[in-house]
Amino acid sequence: MSQHPSFGSGGKIIAKKSVLPRFDRIQLLKRKGKWKEGDSVFGLPKTKPE
């Protein structure tokens, strides 16, 4: 039996992520002055990579 083409991973275009992970979001918000130590790490605003 052969595999369905949708299961293949070779030669595919990898899309860029549109939202940063939590650690990177905190760093970006610190630089912008919108987050300080002691603030909650949950419910952060979504930020796009620069």
C-alpha positions as CSV (number, residue, x, y, z in Angstrom):
1,M,0.0,0.0,0.0
2,S,1.2,3.5,-0.7
3,Q,0.8,6.6,1.5
4,H,-1.6,9.4,0.8
5,P,0.3,12.5,-0.5
6,S,-1.0,14.6,2.4
7,F,1.2,12.6,4.8
8,G,4.4,13.6,2.9
9,S,6.7,16.2,4.4
10,G,9.5,16.6,1.9
11,G,9.7,19.7,-0.3
12,K,6.9,21.6,1.4
13,I,7.0,25.4,2.0
14,I,7.1,26.1,5.7
15,A,5.0,29.1,6.7
16,K,6.3,31.8,9.1
17,K,4.7,31.9,12.4
18,S,2.5,34.9,12.9
19,V,2.5,35.0,16.7
20,L,5.6,34.7,19.0
21,P,5.9,32.2,21.8
22,R,5.2,33.4,25.4
23,F,8.9,33.9,26.3
24,D,9.6,36.0,23.2
25,R,6.3,38.0,23.7
26,I,7.4,38.9,27.3
27,Q,10.8,40.1,26.0
28,L,9.2,42.3,23.3
29,L,6.6,43.7,25.7
30,K,9.4,44.5,28.2
31,R,11.3,46.5,25.5
32,K,8.1,48.4,24.7
33,G,7.4,49.1,28.4
34,K,4.1,47.2,28.4
35,W,5.1,44.4,30.8
36,K,7.0,44.5,34.1
37,E,8.2,41.9,36.6
38,G,5.4,40.6,38.7
39,D,2.8,40.9,35.9
40,S,0.9,37.8,35.0
41,V,2.4,35.7,32.1
42,F,-1.1,34.5,31.2
43,G,-3.4,36.5,28.9
44,L,-0.6,38.3,27.1
45,P,-1.6,40.3,24.0
46,K,-0.6,38.7,20.7
47,T,2.5,40.2,19.2
48,K,3.8,39.8,15.7
49,P,7.5,39.2,15.1
50,E,9.5,42.3,14.2
